[in-house]
Amino acid sequence: MQAMPSGHPSQSSRWSRSSQSTINKWAAGIADTYVLTQLAELTGLGIPIAVLPFVNTALANNRPFRRSVEELRESGVTVLFGEGGFVPHPPRTGGQVMESYPWTAALSAVGSSSLFAGQCPIA
């Protein structure tokens, strides 16, 4: 497969509403679904990826999740988590925060074109 020229507009990807499970599996290299396989491949190709987690404060406070966020960042993934990205909500309030979910943060992070644009399922 021939690589696209550096900076080609289709060399970026955005993933929104990624669950704790998706983030943890992706960081661990577990590719047991189509979405995770695509994310693993795009990461390995070095294609810029921006992801917006969707987790509550209880899930965000788990050490494995925090390690996974750092692992993805070290792999070159832009994890929009914390100030300027997604700020976790209290448990059992996810439905109430969807209107304030920062969808545009992922769009801004990698530009307006993408190879894949979608939502990871909430696990």
N, C-alpha and C positions, 0 to 999 in steps of 0.2 A: 504494500500500500504506500502510495506516495503521500508525503506530508504536505499540508497546505502551507503556503507562505506565512511566515510569522506575521501576526497582526491581522490575518484574514478575519473578516467579521463573523464567519461561522465558527471560529475557534473559541467559542465561549459557551457556557451553559449556566442556567439558573435553575435552582430547585427550591421550592417553597414548602412551607408547612411540613418540615421533616420531623418525625417523631424521635423520641429518645432511642427507641429501638433501631430506627434507620441510621441515626448518627453513630450509635455504638457498633452496629454491624459493619457499616461502611468503614469506620476507622480500624476495625479489626480485620478487614479484608474478607469478610463473609459476603459472598455473592450468591445467595440462595434464592433471589428473585430477579426478574428482568431489570427492575429499577436499580438494584444494588450491583448487578453485573455491569450495567451501563456506567454507573458512577465509578466503579472500580476501574473500568477501562479508560474512561475520560481522565481520571486522576493519573493513571499510569502513563497516559499520553502527554501529560503536562498541559492539558487544555484548561484555561482558567474557568473555575467553577465558583459560583457564589451560592450559599445555602442559608436559608432562614429557618432555624429550628422553631418548633412550636411545642414548648414544654411548660409545665407549671413549676413553681418554686421547689416543690418537694423532689421532683425528678431532676431538676437542674442542680440540686445540692448533692446528688450522688457522685462520689468520687469517680466511678467509671465514666459517667457522662462528661465530667470536666476533663478527664484524661483524653476522652475521644475527641472533644472539641480541640484540644491542644494538638493531638495527633493529626487531625485533618488540617489544621493551620500549618503545621510543620511540613505537610505534604503539598502545600501550595493552595489549599482550598481557602477561599474567603468565607469564614463562618461569621455571619452577621448576628452575633449574639452579645447582648449587653448594650451599653449606651451606643446609639447610632444604628442599632439593629433591633433584634427582638429582645424585649425584657420579659422574663418569666412572670406569669400571673399566679395568683393563689390557686391551690388545688380546687378542682370542681367549678372553675369559673371560665373555662376555655371558650364556651359559647358566648359569653358576655364580652370577650375582648376581640372577637373577630373583626369588628368594625374599625378597630384601631391597629390591626395587624399591619406592619410596615411592608406591604407588597412591593412598593416602588424601590425599597432599599436594594433588593436583588437586581432589579432592572438597572439601577444606577451603577451597581458594583461592576457589572461586566459589559455594559453598553446595551444598545437596543436590539442587536441581532444575536441569535443563539442557535446552536446546533440542536439542542433539546430544551424545551421550556415546559415545565409541568409541575405537578404536585406529587410529592411522595405520599403514600397512604399513611394515615395516622394509625399507629398500632396501639 
